[in-house]
Amino acid sequence: MRYRLTFIAGLALGYVLGTRAGRERYEQLKKSARQFAQNPAVRNTAETAAQQGRVYAGKAMHTVTDKVGDHVPSSVAERVRSLRDRTAGGSAGDDWGTSNT
């Protein structure tokens, strides 16, 4: 019985100390991640990558619609046409998933 009680007390103490140390490490990692994300070089690189992704996605959209435009349902083709018209004008937003009713 004494060994069982000692084991349970040790288990509880280990849990408390482990969670406290784990929480401190979590806070340390969170702080490091925040500092990394706020670094101007990282932010510029992320924005550049996002912009290039949008450009390549636009090129891919135009290529795909040129090749398979006749083989998609008319509702999808209509949305792609309206998106193509808007992106040609400089606006990159879309209305996918919204209702026209």
C-alpha positions in Angstrom: 0.0 0.0 0.0 2.8 2.4 0.9 4.5 1.8 -2.5 1.3 2.3 -4.3 0.7 5.7 -2.5 4.3 6.7 -3.3 3.9 5.8 -6.9 0.7 7.8 -7.2 2.2 10.8 -5.5 5.3 10.6 -7.8 3.0 10.3 -10.8 1.0 13.4 -9.8 4.1 15.4 -9.1 5.6 14.4 -12.4 2.4 15.3 -14.2 2.3 18.8 -12.6 6.0 19.5 -13.2 5.8 18.1 -16.8 2.8 20.2 -17.7 4.3 23.4 -16.3 7.5 22.7 -18.2 5.5 21.9 -21.3 3.5 25.1 -21.0 6.7 27.1 -20.6 8.2 25.5 -23.7 4.9 26.1 -25.6 5.0 29.7 -24.7 8.7 29.9 -25.8 7.9 28.3 -29.2 4.9 30.6 -29.7 7.0 33.7 -29.0 9.7 32.4 -31.4 7.2 31.8 -34.1 5.6 35.2 -33.6 9.1 36.9 -33.9 9.8 34.8 -37.0 6.5 35.8 -38.7 7.0 39.5 -37.9 10.5 39.5 -39.5 10.3 41.9 -42.5 12.3 39.5 -44.7 10.0 36.6 -44.0 6.9 38.7 -44.6 8.2 40.0 -47.9 9.1 36.5 -49.0 5.6 35.2 -48.0 3.9 38.0 -49.9 6.1 37.4 -53.0 5.3 33.7 -52.9 1.6 34.4 -52.5 1.6 36.9 -55.4 3.5 34.4 -57.6 1.0 31.7 -56.6 -1.9 34.0 -57.7 -0.2 34.7 -61.0 0.4 31.0 -61.7 -3.1 30.1 -60.7 -4.5 32.7 -63.1 -2.4 31.4 -65.9 -3.5 27.8 -65.1 -7.1 28.9 -65.0 -6.9 30.5 -68.4 -5.1 27.4 -69.9 -7.6 25.0 -68.4 -10.6 27.0 -69.5 -9.2 27.3 -73.0 -8.8 23.6 -73.2 -11.8 22.2 -71.5 -14.2 25.2 -71.6 -16.8 23.3 -73.7 -16.8 20.2 -71.5 -17.9 21.8 -68.2 -21.4 22.6 -67.0 -22.7 26.0 -68.1 -23.0 27.3 -64.5 -19.3 26.6 -63.9 -18.3 28.1 -67.3 -20.3 31.2 -66.5 -18.5 31.7 -63.2 -15.1 31.1 -64.8 -15.9 33.7 -67.5 -17.0 36.3 -64.9 -13.9 35.6 -62.9 -11.7 35.9 -66.0 -13.3 39.2 -66.8 -12.7 40.6 -63.4 -9.1 39.4 -63.1 -8.4 41.0 -66.4 -9.6 44.3 -64.9 -7.2 44.0 -62.0 -9.5 42.7 -59.3 -8.5 39.3 -58.0 -11.7 38.6 -55.9 -14.2 35.9 -56.7 -17.7 34.9 -55.9 -17.3 31.1 -55.8 -19.7 29.6 -53.3 -22.1 32.5 -53.3 -25.6 32.4 -54.6 -26.7 34.6 -57.5 -30.4 34.4 -56.4 
